[in-house]
Amino acid sequence: MPTLSNQPLTHAPEWMSAEMPPGYRTRLLEIDRLSADLRAMEAIARVLWETGAPLREAAIAVFAELKCEVDAGAGAGSPFVVKLADSSRLLVLVSDTQGPIHKTREEITRAFQVVQFAEANDRVVFVAQNDPAAPPAERTDAVLPDALGLLERMGVSVVTTATLFRLWRLSLEDQQKARKAVEHLQAHEGGLFVIALR
């Protein structure tokens, strides 16, 4: 004899889906798939407004979506490594501030330290965030000219978060072009890196 419970149910019981019409389960699975897709896209979109550790996680997600092998490394403050097919690597250092970077910022020192330990086939990449409250097209320079010149002389490539987001958008349209852009980034000899629109 079944036991009766006086406790109200807080969610549908497991047997409920078996009682529903035939299309119910298919729709439920499709909603779950679409929800997962949206969460993945939102995780990447965070490159446009986050800083520090959340920005680092979003940048890692961008390179993972580009089908790159990514080693997250030691965590916040340290670079993560993007391994490319020809044994070359990107050593990606993420800014932990929102404002424009000037040459006396600690991040410039960290970039210099990463350059010192880079190998011959490595490219040091500095991801810079600026004015996350503004739409990407309205943002001012993420790195001030004196700091940009210093990074360029060190051979460090500067990628704005808007450019990183554009790289991901490009991968949705043409995965091969996006991979080619990553190869151009690896070959870039320092300074501001931009993605050619054509």
Buried (B, 14 or more C-beta within 10 A) or exposed (E): EEEEEEEEEEEEEEEEEEEEEEEEEEEEEEEEEEEEEEEEEEBBBBBBBBBBEBBBBBBBBBBBBBEBEBEEBEEEBBBBBBBBEEEBBBBBBBBBBBBBBBBEBEBBEBBBBBBEEBEEEBBBBBBBBBBBEEEBEEBEBBBBEEBBBBBBEBBBBBBBBBBBBBBBEBBEEEEEEBBEBBBBBBEBEBBBBBBEEE
